[in-house]
């Protein structure tokens, strides 16, 4: 995990209870208890917003939308601690100073801390769980609608979905828990349940069991500050419920969330995920010459909005309401965009390429050869989604799995079951500078009639289009069109321009269909035994080639 | 060694019509169409995880020694949506699983169907709705 460089003090309240862990045993003394009690009193006051100065949504609720981040050291150790190598010092955020462990659990916590370099789930880029994701030193963005509050995190493109209705899926647990929210006056209260027992609270080995239950309280103190309190209940690990408190501060320096995909950065650094010099962005200092084969011709038939075939739901502002849980009926696009037969365990596909009219990708010769080379067992390892990396654009829209579409004020946001997000601002802003390249690119959106048009640039060229290795590069730009056909169907089209790989633009189209049940969580990396198997197959093939020389 | 209950490895000769399975990686890359496999063995471990769940059974190897085989199924979300429950699989019971072995030659395979002691058959992959892709 990357440490923060924010020397600013954390919320004042937790500071009053600072007890460095080296002195924690002193808490047993009467003198220390007096100091702690003073802290508890200071913190037990319910936070109150300063009144009319807080922003509110159209329905009168406190408006939490925006980019937020902690300025504390809770992600290193919730309890007060002095600095050590790789650990920045910080005062406790726990009310009362110390976490009330049962004796066995206090010992386990010490053992966890001793082995944290390898035992910390986040050291392996596994999902941090809740509440840890909230105070890792990365920005996150809150999106708010009456039915759902979404949180998207820069760290590994993780998201949280807080439903203001419904009930958790029974008999299934999640790395990030199940979050159900409600408003208590001006405070958003979220019950987080259905946790697994694999996440920690911090780098210092503070932990819980699967019996963990959280109650989070978010209170907007002023336009730029959220007071965040979490009451932790876990009768298997603690002697009583305990509470942590801190503040989130509005981030104004960055207009959008960028990306820190923990496991792709680790794997690129270690060589486990290898650079493809022909498709990856070479950096702003390298001049890219576009090949002469490219002709940016218009499609054979000009684009026309598909006609609706039923009632379209609309938002109060009259724009189509595309919100809900969806699955793409993408006709096997994740196994080949063109029409293809079933090949062993690779499903068939009906073909989703609508332009060019022949239904074939207009690949340049080198790219045709590269696509064939990628579709071999020894290259199965190289598909970024086999590593559980985010799928890029347009693959995010047809990789198998549920997605949720949200339309908070000013944005369209998609959350994907396999832990990825796309944020599409509708405010007409410019794209990021060309040198800023991202896995999911930089998207901007606008409405053309009832069609949502999304333009995506700044892609890093690391994604594949699908499992069979169909290819795109960093020169890729995508225009997507989402048009509601009826209350439960959205027609999706994407036109891809990639002058390094293709001879002309091409377009895919398929319907996206509403689902009755909610999106769940796919913790991909955390249970990804396949990657090792695919690596063995690749390594065997490489060894065979070496022997053959 | 409690090996008396173990059935031997049976390599089936016909390639079964494998169900459509969706993946986060290429199944065709990981598994071998020329190595269809049907094994009977005692359930020793279940990992109910995403992106794919894993079922471990112990079968009698050629020399009579128990071998641990890992079988890949759909992820827990897909199994959940198909109506699977964790209680469907009981440790210590005998399962018959068919599918395809990994190309690497390791004791790893992709499961097509799982037959329980009571004869109930569980489809191990993802459902294949109309349109060819879930």
Interface residues (C-beta under 8 A of the other chain):
Chain A: X169 X171 X172 X327 X328 X329 X330 X331 X332 X333 X334 X335 X342 X343 X344 X345 X346 X347 X348 X349 X350 X376 X377 X378 X379 X380 X381 X383 X385 X386 X388 X398 X399 X400 X401 X417 X418 X467 X468 X517 X520 X521 X522 X523 X524 X526 X527 X528 X529 X530 X531 X533 X534 X536 X537 X540
Chain B: X18 X20 X21 X22 X23 X24 X25 X26 X27 X28 X29 X30 X31 X33 X47 X49 X50 X51 X52 X53 X54 X70 X72 X75 X76 X77 X80 X81 X85 X86 X100 X102 X103 X104 X106 X108 X110 X126 X128 X131 X132 X133 X134
